[in-house]
Amino acid sequence: MAENSKDFFMKVYDVVRQIPYGKVTSYGAIAKALGAAKSARTVGYAMNASHQFDDIPAHRVVNRNGVLTGKHHFPGTHVMQQMLEAEGIEVVDDKIVNFKKHLWEPKVEI
């Protein structure tokens, strides 16, 4: 991984660690908060690589519509959904119910 990518991934992880229990955010919101609004896909790559760390709540990052697009990166069939439901977030058909209610908008000073 290029050094710039590694630095960006670490910044993504710093934001994700701040997502409150019972809240979610999107790849795009993280990218925007980091001053790289067009880098939502790169945030996704960072999240795919995040499972090597124990302190990153990757289950709290979803797409802009509240869909659990990263669910296949968790062990087991419904682990991401189960983790969200354990925090009080209802999920139906791989989509968060009342997504806006659970959405957390990161604020990062760069």
Backbone atoms as SQL, in Angstrom:
CREATE TABLE atoms (id INTEGER PRIMARY KEY, chain TEXT, resi INTEGER, resn TEXT, atom TEXT, x REAL, y REAL, z REAL);
INSERT INTO atoms VALUES
  (1, 'A', 1, 'MET', 'N', 0.850, -1.180, 0.000),
  (2, 'A', 1, 'MET', 'CA', 0.000, 0.000, 0.000),
  (3, 'A', 1, 'MET', 'C', 0.892, 1.238, 0.000),
  (4, 'A', 2, 'ALA', 'N', 0.557, 2.190, -0.830),
  (5, 'A', 2, 'ALA', 'CA', 1.328, 3.430, -0.905),
  (6, 'A', 2, 'ALA', 'C', 1.211, 4.189, 0.416),
  (7, 'A', 3, 'GLU', 'N', 2.232, 4.931, 0.744),
  (8, 'A', 3, 'GLU', 'CA', 2.261, 5.664, 2.019),
  (9, 'A', 3, 'GLU', 'C', 1.070, 6.622, 2.133),
  (10, 'A', 4, 'ASN', 'N', 0.708, 7.311, 1.032),
  (11, 'A', 4, 'ASN', 'CA', -0.434, 8.234, 1.068),
  (12, 'A', 4, 'ASN', 'C', -1.724, 7.489, 1.392),
  (13, 'A', 5, 'SER', 'N', -1.886, 6.303, 0.790),
  (14, 'A', 5, 'SER', 'CA', -3.078, 5.501, 1.064),
  (15, 'A', 5, 'SER', 'C', -3.103, 5.063, 2.516),
  (16, 'A', 6, 'LYS', 'N', -1.969, 4.652, 3.022),
  (17, 'A', 6, 'LYS', 'CA', -1.875, 4.204, 4.418),
  (18, 'A', 6, 'LYS', 'C', -2.258, 5.342, 5.363),
  (19, 'A', 7, 'ASP', 'N', -1.753, 6.545, 5.095),
  (20, 'A', 7, 'ASP', 'CA', -2.101, 7.709, 5.912),
  (21, 'A', 7, 'ASP', 'C', -3.600, 7.992, 5.852),
  (22, 'A', 8, 'PHE', 'N', -4.181, 7.919, 4.647),
  (23, 'A', 8, 'PHE', 'CA', -5.607, 8.168, 4.481),
  (24, 'A', 8, 'PHE', 'C', -6.414, 7.118, 5.244),
  (25, 'A', 9, 'PHE', 'N', -6.022, 5.859, 5.133),
  (26, 'A', 9, 'PHE', 'CA', -6.710, 4.787, 5.843),
  (27, 'A', 9, 'PHE', 'C', -6.688, 5.060, 7.348),
  (28, 'A', 10, 'MET', 'N', -5.560, 5.491, 7.874),
  (29, 'A', 10, 'MET', 'CA', -5.456, 5.763, 9.313),
  (30, 'A', 10, 'MET', 'C', -6.384, 6.910, 9.717),
  (31, 'A', 11, 'LYS', 'N', -6.509, 7.913, 8.854),
  (32, 'A', 11, 'LYS', 'CA', -7.439, 9.024, 9.129),
  (33, 'A', 11, 'LYS', 'C', -8.882, 8.514, 9.129),
  (34, 'A', 12, 'VAL', 'N', -9.199, 7.621, 8.189),
  (35, 'A', 12, 'VAL', 'CA', -10.533, 7.018, 8.146),
  (36, 'A', 12, 'VAL', 'C', -10.800, 6.285, 9.459),
  (37, 'A', 13, 'TYR', 'N', -9.837, 5.491, 9.897),
  (38, 'A', 13, 'TYR', 'CA', -10.017, 4.717, 11.133),
  (39, 'A', 13, 'TYR', 'C', -10.208, 5.628, 12.332),
  (40, 'A', 14, 'ASP', 'N', -9.515, 6.761, 12.351),
  (41, 'A', 14, 'ASP', 'CA', -9.682, 7.720, 13.452),
  (42, 'A', 14, 'ASP', 'C', -11.122, 8.233, 13.503),
  (43, 'A', 15, 'VAL', 'N', -11.714, 8.485, 12.327),
  (44, 'A', 15, 'VAL', 'CA', -13.109, 8.944, 12.273),
  (45, 'A', 15, 'VAL', 'C', -14.044, 7.823, 12.719),
  (46, 'A', 16, 'VAL', 'N', -13.837, 6.629, 12.198),
  (47, 'A', 16, 'VAL', 'CA', -14.735, 5.511, 12.502),
  (48, 'A', 16, 'VAL', 'C', -14.735, 5.197, 13.997),
  (49, 'A', 17, 'ARG', 'N', -13.599, 5.329, 14.636),
  (50, 'A', 17, 'ARG', 'CA', -13.526, 5.081, 16.083),
  (51, 'A', 17, 'ARG', 'C', -14.409, 6.053, 16.867),
  (52, 'A', 18, 'GLN', 'N', -14.764, 7.182, 16.272),
  (53, 'A', 18, 'GLN', 'CA', -15.581, 8.200, 16.951),
  (54, 'A', 18, 'GLN', 'C', -17.085, 7.979, 16.790),
  (55, 'A', 19, 'ILE', 'N', -17.493, 7.068, 15.924),
  (56, 'A', 19, 'ILE', 'CA', -18.925, 6.856, 15.704),
  (57, 'A', 19, 'ILE', 'C', -19.543, 6.352, 17.012),
  (58, 'A', 20, 'PRO', 'N', -20.534, 7.067, 17.514),
  (59, 'A', 20, 'PRO', 'CA', -21.135, 6.665, 18.792),
  (60, 'A', 20, 'PRO', 'C', -21.892, 5.335, 18.697),
  (61, 'A', 21, 'TYR', 'N', -21.953, 4.644, 19.797),
  (62, 'A', 21, 'TYR', 'CA', -22.753, 3.428, 19.932),
  (63, 'A', 21, 'TYR', 'C', -24.186, 3.741, 19.506),
  (64, 'A', 22, 'GLY', 'N', -24.788, 2.887, 18.700),
  (65, 'A', 22, 'GLY', 'CA', -26.164, 3.093, 18.265),
  (66, 'A', 22, 'GLY', 'C', -26.305, 4.057, 17.104),
  (67, 'A', 23, 'LYS', 'N', -25.199, 4.474, 16.517),
  (68, 'A', 23, 'LYS', 'CA', -25.212, 5.379, 15.368),
  (69, 'A', 23, 'LYS', 'C', -24.430, 4.747, 14.218),
  (70, 'A', 24, 'VAL', 'N', -24.674, 5.246, 13.021),
  (71, 'A', 24, 'VAL', 'CA', -23.943, 4.816, 11.831),
  (72, 'A', 24, 'VAL', 'C', -23.571, 6.043, 11.025),
  (73, 'A', 25, 'THR', 'N', -22.641, 5.869, 10.110),
  (74, 'A', 25, 'THR', 'CA', -22.326, 6.921, 9.161),
  (75, 'A', 25, 'THR', 'C', -22.043, 6.260, 7.816),
  (76, 'A', 26, 'SER', 'N', -21.828, 7.076, 6.805),
  (77, 'A', 26, 'SER', 'CA', -21.622, 6.545, 5.461),
  (78, 'A', 26, 'SER', 'C', -20.183, 6.757, 5.001),
  (79, 'A', 27, 'TYR', 'N', -19.815, 5.995, 3.991),
  (80, 'A', 27, 'TYR', 'CA', -18.490, 6.132, 3.388),
  (81, 'A', 27, 'TYR', 'C', -18.281, 7.571, 2.913),
  (82, 'A', 28, 'GLY', 'N', -19.312, 8.122, 2.266),
  (83, 'A', 28, 'GLY', 'CA', -19.216, 9.479, 1.739),
  (84, 'A', 28, 'GLY', 'C', -19.098, 10.536, 2.818),
  (85, 'A', 29, 'ALA', 'N', -19.807, 10.352, 3.921),
  (86, 'A', 29, 'ALA', 'CA', -19.731, 11.321, 5.022),
  (87, 'A', 29, 'ALA', 'C', -18.328, 11.339, 5.618),
  (88, 'A', 30, 'ILE', 'N', -17.717, 10.163, 5.718),
  (89, 'A', 30, 'ILE', 'CA', -16.345, 10.091, 6.226),
  (90, 'A', 30, 'ILE', 'C', -15.400, 10.788, 5.258),
  (91, 'A', 31, 'ALA', 'N', -15.545, 10.505, 3.966),
  (92, 'A', 31, 'ALA', 'CA', -14.684, 11.132, 2.954),
  (93, 'A', 31, 'ALA', 'C', -14.820, 12.653, 3.000),
  (94, 'A', 32, 'LYS', 'N', -16.057, 13.133, 3.081),
  (95, 'A', 32, 'LYS', 'CA', -16.307, 14.576, 3.128),
  (96, 'A', 32, 'LYS', 'C', -15.661, 15.204, 4.363),
  (97, 'A', 33, 'ALA', 'N', -15.804, 14.534, 5.505),
  (98, 'A', 33, 'ALA', 'CA', -15.227, 15.050, 6.751),
  (99, 'A', 33, 'ALA', 'C', -13.705, 15.146, 6.669),
  (100, 'A', 34, 'LEU', 'N', -13.108, 14.278, 5.865),
  (101, 'A', 34, 'LEU', 'CA', -11.648, 14.282, 5.718),
  (102, 'A', 34, 'LEU', 'C', -11.182, 15.224, 4.604),
  (103, 'A', 35, 'GLY', 'N', -12.128, 15.963, 4.012),
  (104, 'A', 35, 'GLY', 'CA', -11.761, 16.909, 2.965),
  (105, 'A', 35, 'GLY', 'C', -11.498, 16.250, 1.628),
  (106, 'A', 36, 'ALA', 'N', -12.035, 15.044, 1.455),
  (107, 'A', 36, 'ALA', 'CA', -11.830, 14.287, 0.216),
  (108, 'A', 36, 'ALA', 'C', -13.173, 13.743, -0.252),
  (109, 'A', 37, 'ALA', 'N', -14.118, 14.643, -0.502),
  (110, 'A', 37, 'ALA', 'CA', -15.512, 14.284, -0.765),
  (111, 'A', 37, 'ALA', 'C', -15.695, 13.244, -1.863),
  (112, 'A', 38, 'LYS', 'N', -14.796, 13.194, -2.810),
  (113, 'A', 38, 'LYS', 'CA', -14.938, 12.244, -3.918),
  (114, 'A', 38, 'LYS', 'C', -14.237, 10.913, -3.647),
  (115, 'A', 39, 'SER', 'N', -13.870, 10.668, -2.411),
  (116, 'A', 39, 'SER', 'CA', -13.102, 9.471, -2.063),
  (117, 'A', 39, 'SER', 'C', -13.887, 8.437, -1.269),
  (118, 'A', 40, 'ALA', 'N', -15.207, 8.401, -1.436),
  (119, 'A', 40, 'ALA', 'CA', -16.023, 7.433, -0.702),
  (120, 'A', 40, 'ALA', 'C', -15.574, 6.003, -1.001),
  (121, 'A', 41, 'ARG', 'N', -15.220, 5.733, -2.241),
  (122, 'A', 41, 'ARG', 'CA', -14.781, 4.385, -2.607),
  (123, 'A', 41, 'ARG', 'C', -13.496, 4.012, -1.862),
  (124, 'A', 42, 'THR', 'N', -12.598, 4.978, -1.716),
  (125, 'A', 42, 'THR', 'CA', -11.353, 4.724, -0.986),
  (126, 'A', 42, 'THR', 'C', -11.637, 4.471, 0.488),
  (127, 'A', 43, 'VAL', 'N', -12.628, 5.162, 1.033),
  (128, 'A', 43, 'VAL', 'CA', -13.053, 4.884, 2.410),
  (129, 'A', 43, 'VAL', 'C', -13.536, 3.436, 2.495),
  (130, 'A', 44, 'GLY', 'N', -14.240, 2.988, 1.477),
  (131, 'A', 44, 'GLY', 'CA', -14.679, 1.589, 1.432),
  (132, 'A', 44, 'GLY', 'C', -13.508, 0.631, 1.440),
  (133, 'A', 45, 'TYR', 'N', -12.469, 0.954, 0.677),
  (134, 'A', 45, 'TYR', 'CA', -11.270, 0.105, 0.671),
  (135, 'A', 45, 'TYR', 'C', -10.637, 0.073, 2.062),
  (136, 'A', 46, 'ALA', 'N', -10.624, 1.228, 2.716),
  (137, 'A', 46, 'ALA', 'CA', -10.070, 1.288, 4.077),
  (138, 'A', 46, 'ALA', 'C', -10.887, 0.413, 5.018),
  (139, 'A', 47, 'MET', 'N', -12.204, 0.469, 4.877),
  (140, 'A', 47, 'MET', 'CA', -13.051, -0.342, 5.745),
  (141, 'A', 47, 'MET', 'C', -12.839, -1.830, 5.476),
  (142, 'A', 48, 'ASN', 'N', -12.641, -2.203, 4.239),
  (143, 'A', 48, 'ASN', 'CA', -12.380, -3.608, 3.902),
  (144, 'A', 48, 'ASN', 'C', -11.107, -4.097, 4.580),
  (145, 'A', 49, 'ALA', 'N', -10.144, -3.203, 4.738),
  (146, 'A', 49, 'ALA', 'CA', -8.857, -3.556, 5.347),
  (147, 'A', 49, 'ALA', 'C', -8.851, -3.367, 6.865),
  (148, 'A', 50, 'SER', 'N', -9.944, -2.885, 7.417),
  (149, 'A', 50, 'SER', 'CA', -9.971, -2.516, 8.841),
  (150, 'A', 50, 'SER', 'C', -10.092, -3.699, 9.793),
  (151, 'A', 51, 'HIS', 'N', -10.428, -4.851, 9.291),
  (152, 'A', 51, 'HIS', 'CA', -10.707, -5.986, 10.170),
  (153, 'A', 51, 'HIS', 'C', -9.467, -6.541, 10.854),
  (154, 'A', 52, 'GLN', 'N', -8.307, -6.031, 10.495),
  (155, 'A', 52, 'GLN', 'CA', -7.072, -6.427, 11.183),
  (156, 'A', 52, 'GLN', 'C', -6.949, -5.733, 12.541),
  (157, 'A', 53, 'PHE', 'N', -7.785, -4.725, 12.783),
  (158, 'A', 53, 'PHE', 'CA', -7.763, -3.980, 14.038),
  (159, 'A', 53, 'PHE', 'C', -8.981, -4.357, 14.882),
  (160, 'A', 54, 'ASP', 'N', -8.800, -4.433, 16.181),
  (161, 'A', 54, 'ASP', 'CA', -9.897, -4.811, 17.071),
  (162, 'A', 54, 'ASP', 'C', -10.743, -3.629, 17.533),
  (163, 'A', 55, 'ASP', 'N', -10.257, -2.406, 17.335),
  (164, 'A', 55, 'ASP', 'CA', -10.937, -1.245, 17.912),
  (165, 'A', 55, 'ASP', 'C', -11.663, -0.376, 16.879),
  (166, 'A', 56, 'ILE', 'N', -11.938, -0.922, 15.713),
  (167, 'A', 56, 'ILE', 'CA', -12.625, -0.150, 14.675),
  (168, 'A', 56, 'ILE', 'C', -14.025, -0.727, 14.481),
  (169, 'A', 57, 'PRO', 'N', -15.070, 0.044, 14.820),
  (170, 'A', 57, 'PRO', 'CA', -16.438, -0.454, 14.680),
  (171, 'A', 57, 'PRO', 'C', -16.924, -0.357, 13.226),
  (172, 'A', 58, 'ALA', 'N', -16.334, -1.187, 12.379),
  (173, 'A', 58, 'ALA', 'CA', -16.622, -1.152, 10.940),
  (174, 'A', 58, 'ALA', 'C', -18.091, -1.416, 10.639),
  (175, 'A', 59, 'HIS', 'N', -18.780, -2.108, 11.532),
  (176, 'A', 59, 'HIS', 'CA', -20.198, -2.405, 11.304),
  (177, 'A', 59, 'HIS', 'C', -21.050, -1.138, 11.288),
  (178, 'A', 60, 'ARG', 'N', -20.515, -0.034, 11.770),
  (179, 'A', 60, 'ARG', 'CA', -21.269, 1.224, 11.815),
  (180, 'A', 60, 'ARG', 'C', -21.103, 2.064, 10.556),
  (181, 'A', 61, 'VAL', 'N', -20.439, 1.536, 9.549),
  (182, 'A', 61, 'VAL', 'CA', -20.253, 2.274, 8.293),
  (183, 'A', 61, 'VAL', 'C', -21.053, 1.579, 7.191),
  (184, 'A', 62, 'VAL', 'N', -21.961, 2.344, 6.586),
  (185, 'A', 62, 'VAL', 'CA', -22.871, 1.822, 5.565),
  (186, 'A', 62, 'VAL', 'C', -22.855, 2.757, 4.351),
  (187, 'A', 63, 'ASN', 'N', -23.600, 2.407, 3.324),
  (188, 'A', 63, 'ASN', 'CA', -23.620, 3.308, 2.171),
  (189, 'A', 63, 'ASN', 'C', -24.582, 4.478, 2.402),
  (190, 'A', 64, 'ARG', 'N', -24.645, 5.380, 1.469),
  (191, 'A', 64, 'ARG', 'CA', -25.411, 6.625, 1.644),
  (192, 'A', 64, 'ARG', 'C', -26.908, 6.411, 1.795),
  (193, 'A', 65, 'ASN', 'N', -27.388, 5.207, 1.473),
  (194, 'A', 65, 'ASN', 'CA', -28.805, 4.887, 1.615),
  (195, 'A', 65, 'ASN', 'C', -29.093, 4.016, 2.834),
  (196, 'A', 66, 'GLY', 'N', -28.061, 3.752, 3.629),
  (197, 'A', 66, 'GLY', 'CA', -28.251, 2.928, 4.814),
  (198, 'A', 66, 'GLY', 'C', -28.192, 1.441, 4.542),
  (199, 'A', 67, 'VAL', 'N', -27.657, 1.058, 3.392),
  (200, 'A', 67, 'VAL', 'CA', -27.556, -0.354, 3.027),
  (201, 'A', 67, 'VAL', 'C', -26.236, -0.927, 3.550),
  (202, 'A', 68, 'LEU', 'N', -26.294, -2.146, 4.059),
  (203, 'A', 68, 'LEU', 'CA', -25.117, -2.815, 4.620),
  (204, 'A', 68, 'LEU', 'C', -24.245, -3.389, 3.507),
  (205, 'A', 69, 'THR', 'N', -23.631, -2.518, 2.730),
  (206, 'A', 69, 'THR', 'CA', -22.850, -2.960, 1.579),
  (207, 'A', 69, 'THR', 'C', -21.558, -3.669, 1.966),
  (208, 'A', 70, 'GLY', 'N', -21.077, -3.465, 3.181),
  (209, 'A', 70, 'GLY', 'CA', -19.843, -4.111, 3.605),
  (210, 'A', 70, 'GLY', 'C', -20.048, -5.419, 4.342),
  (211, 'A', 71, 'LYS', 'N', -21.272, -5.921, 4.357),
  (212, 'A', 71, 'LYS', 'CA', -21.597, -7.092, 5.182),
  (213, 'A', 71, 'LYS', 'C', -20.802, -8.334, 4.822),
  (214, 'A', 72, 'HIS', 'N', -20.403, -8.467, 3.572),
  (215, 'A', 72, 'HIS', 'CA', -19.666, -9.670, 3.156),
  (216, 'A', 72, 'HIS', 'C', -18.221, -9.685, 3.660),
  (217, 'A', 73, 'HIS', 'N', -17.787, -8.609, 4.293),
  (218, 'A', 73, 'HIS', 'CA', -16.435, -8.558, 4.858),
  (219, 'A', 73, 'HIS', 'C', -16.408, -8.992, 6.325),
  (220, 'A', 74, 'PHE', 'N', -17.562, -9.378, 6.848),
  (221, 'A', 74, 'PHE', 'CA', -17.659, -9.870, 8.217),
  (222, 'A', 74, 'PHE', 'C', -17.774, -11.388, 8.183),
  (223, 'A', 75, 'PRO', 'N', -17.239, -12.051, 9.204),
  (224, 'A', 75, 'PRO', 'CA', -17.369, -13.511, 9.235),
  (225, 'A', 75, 'PRO', 'C', -18.830, -13.894, 9.489),
  (226, 'A', 76, 'GLY', 'N', -19.322, -14.870, 8.794),
  (227, 'A', 76, 'GLY', 'CA', -20.714, -15.281, 8.973),
  (228, 'A', 76, 'GLY', 'C', -21.653, -14.491, 8.085),
  (229, 'A', 77, 'THR', 'N', -22.863, -14.974, 7.964),
  (230, 'A', 77, 'THR', 'CA', -23.820, -14.423, 7.010),
  (231, 'A', 77, 'THR', 'C', -24.423, -13.089, 7.441),
  (232, 'A', 78, 'HIS', 'N', -24.788, -12.962, 8.707),
  (233, 'A', 78, 'HIS', 'CA', -25.518, -11.769, 9.160),
  (234, 'A', 78, 'HIS', 'C', -24.833, -11.069, 10.323),
  (235, 'A', 79, 'VAL', 'N', -23.531, -11.178, 10.422),
  (236, 'A', 79, 'VAL', 'CA', -22.810, -10.630, 11.578),
  (237, 'A', 79, 'VAL', 'C', -22.944, -9.115, 11.660),
  (238, 'A', 80, 'MET', 'N', -22.800, -8.417, 10.542),
  (239, 'A', 80, 'MET', 'CA', -22.908, -6.950, 10.556),
  (240, 'A', 80, 'MET', 'C', -24.299, -6.542, 11.050),
  (241, 'A', 81, 'GLN', 'N', -25.323, -7.177, 10.531),
  (242, 'A', 81, 'GLN', 'CA', -26.694, -6.879, 10.952),
  (243, 'A', 81, 'GLN', 'C', -26.872, -7.167, 12.436),
  (244, 'A', 82, 'GLN', 'N', -26.370, -8.292, 12.903),
  (245, 'A', 82, 'GLN', 'CA', -26.511, -8.649, 14.307),
  (246, 'A', 82, 'GLN', 'C', -25.810, -7.638, 15.217),
  (247, 'A', 83, 'MET', 'N', -24.653, -7.160, 14.791),
  (248, 'A', 83, 'MET', 'CA', -23.926, -6.170, 15.592),
  (249, 'A', 83, 'MET', 'C', -24.717, -4.862, 15.685),
  (250, 'A', 84, 'LEU', 'N', -25.310, -4.441, 14.578),
  (251, 'A', 84, 'LEU', 'CA', -26.116, -3.217, 14.579),
  (252, 'A', 84, 'LEU', 'C', -27.371, -3.397, 15.424),
  (253, 'A', 85, 'GLU', 'N', -28.022, -4.538, 15.282),
  (254, 'A', 85, 'GLU', 'CA', -29.234, -4.788, 16.055),
  (255, 'A', 85, 'GLU', 'C', -28.934, -4.838, 17.550),
  (256, 'A', 86, 'ALA', 'N', -27.756, -5.318, 17.927),
  (257, 'A', 86, 'ALA', 'CA', -27.358, -5.335, 19.336),
  (258, 'A', 86, 'ALA', 'C', -27.215, -3.924, 19.898),
  (259, 'A', 87, 'GLU', 'N', -27.046, -2.934, 18.994),
  (260, 'A', 87, 'GLU', 'CA', -26.951, -1.534, 19.404),
  (261, 'A', 87, 'GLU', 'C', -28.286, -0.812, 19.258),
  (262, 'A', 88, 'GLY', 'N', -29.353, -1.566, 18.958),
  (263, 'A', 88, 'GLY', 'CA', -30.679, -0.973, 18.866),
  (264, 'A', 88, 'GLY', 'C', -31.056, -0.446, 17.500),
  (265, 'A', 89, 'ILE', 'N', -30.316, -0.822, 16.481),
  (266, 'A', 89, 'ILE', 'CA', -30.592, -0.360, 15.116),
  (267, 'A', 89, 'ILE', 'C', -31.309, -1.477, 14.375),
  (268, 'A', 90, 'GLU', 'N', -32.514, -1.192, 13.904),
  (269, 'A', 90, 'GLU', 'CA', -33.294, -2.193, 13.171),
  (270, 'A', 90, 'GLU', 'C', -32.828, -2.257, 11.723),
  (271, 'A', 91, 'VAL', 'N', -32.666, -3.478, 11.227),
  (272, 'A', 91, 'VAL', 'CA', -32.232, -3.713, 9.856),
  (273, 'A', 91, 'VAL', 'C', -33.215, -4.667, 9.196),
  (274, 'A', 92, 'VAL', 'N', -33.722, -4.273, 8.027),
  (275, 'A', 92, 'VAL', 'CA', -34.627, -5.120, 7.257),
  (276, 'A', 92, 'VAL', 'C', -34.104, -5.188, 5.832),
  (277, 'A', 93, 'ASP', 'N', -33.954, -6.391, 5.323),
  (278, 'A', 93, 'ASP', 'CA', -33.453, -6.600, 3.953),
  (279, 'A', 93, 'ASP', 'C', -32.143, -5.864, 3.721),
  (280, 'A', 94, 'ASP', 'N', -31.221, -5.986, 4.663),
  (281, 'A', 94, 'ASP', 'CA', -29.885, -5.386, 4.577),
  (282, 'A', 94, 'ASP', 'C', -29.895, -3.861, 4.537),
  (283, 'A', 95, 'LYS', 'N', -30.970, -3.250, 5.022),
  (284, 'A', 95, 'LYS', 'CA', -31.058, -1.785, 5.034),
  (285, 'A', 95, 'LYS', 'C', -31.522, -1.318, 6.415),
  (286, 'A', 96, 'ILE', 'N', -30.905, -0.244, 6.892),
  (287, 'A', 96, 'ILE', 'CA', -31.251, 0.315, 8.197),
  (288, 'A', 96, 'ILE', 'C', -32.610, 1.015, 8.124),
  (289, 'A', 97, 'VAL', 'N', -33.486, 0.636, 9.056),
  (290, 'A', 97, 'VAL', 'CA', -34.798, 1.260, 9.167),
  (291, 'A', 97, 'VAL', 'C', -34.608, 2.614, 9.854),
  (292, 'A', 98, 'ASN', 'N', -35.273, 3.639, 9.351),
  (293, 'A', 98, 'ASN', 'CA', -35.126, 5.005, 9.888),
  (294, 'A', 98, 'ASN', 'C', -33.661, 5.447, 9.866),
  (295, 'A', 99, 'PHE', 'N', -33.028, 5.275, 8.739),
  (296, 'A', 99, 'PHE', 'CA', -31.599, 5.568, 8.578),
  (297, 'A', 99, 'PHE', 'C', -31.232, 6.961, 9.085),
  (298, 'A', 100, 'LYS', 'N', -31.997, 7.970, 8.741),
  (299, 'A', 100, 'LYS', 'CA', -31.671, 9.350, 9.138),
  (300, 'A', 100, 'LYS', 'C', -31.631, 9.507, 10.660),
  (301, 'A', 101, 'LYS', 'N', -32.469, 8.765, 11.363),
  (302, 'A', 101, 'LYS', 'CA', -32.508, 8.819, 12.830),
  (303, 'A', 101, 'LYS', 'C', -31.195, 8.320, 13.442),
  (304, 'A', 102, 'HIS', 'N', -30.571, 7.365, 12.784),
  (305, 'A', 102, 'HIS', 'CA', -29.354, 6.745, 13.304),
  (306, 'A', 102, 'HIS', 'C', -28.073, 7.340, 12.718),
  (307, 'A', 103, 'LEU', 'N', -28.224, 8.244, 11.751),
  (308, 'A', 103, 'LEU', 'CA', -27.062, 8.789, 11.038),
  (309, 'A', 103, 'LEU', 'C', -26.274, 9.760, 11.908),
  (310, 'A', 104, 'TRP', 'N', -24.981, 9.540, 11.944),
  (311, 'A', 104, 'TRP', 'CA', -24.038, 10.419, 12.634),
  (312, 'A', 104, 'TRP', 'C', -23.162, 11.084, 11.576),
  (313, 'A', 105, 'GLU', 'N', -23.117, 12.391, 11.597),
  (314, 'A', 105, 'GLU', 'CA', -22.288, 13.134, 10.641),
  (315, 'A', 105, 'GLU', 'C', -20.966, 13.489, 11.297),
  (316, 'A', 106, 'PRO', 'N', -19.878, 12.912, 10.811),
  (317, 'A', 106, 'PRO', 'CA', -18.569, 13.210, 11.422),
  (318, 'A', 106, 'PRO', 'C', -18.130, 14.641, 11.157),
  (319, 'A', 107, 'LYS', 'N', -17.507, 15.200, 12.153),
  (320, 'A', 107, 'LYS', 'CA', -16.912, 16.542, 12.025),
  (321, 'A', 107, 'LYS', 'C', -15.427, 16.380, 12.327),
  (322, 'A', 108, 'VAL', 'N', -14.620, 16.646, 11.348),
  (323, 'A', 108, 'VAL', 'CA', -13.181, 16.480, 11.523),
  (324, 'A', 108, 'VAL', 'C', -12.491, 17.788, 11.158),
  (325, 'A', 109, 'GLU', 'N', -11.571, 18.186, 11.962),
  (326, 'A', 109, 'GLU', 'CA', -10.788, 19.370, 11.644),
  (327, 'A', 109, 'GLU', 'C', -9.495, 18.914, 11.018),
  (328, 'A', 110, 'ILE', 'N', -9.294, 19.344, 9.767),
  (329, 'A', 110, 'ILE', 'CA', -8.096, 18.939, 9.046),
  (330, 'A', 110, 'ILE', 'C', -7.120, 20.070, 8.904);
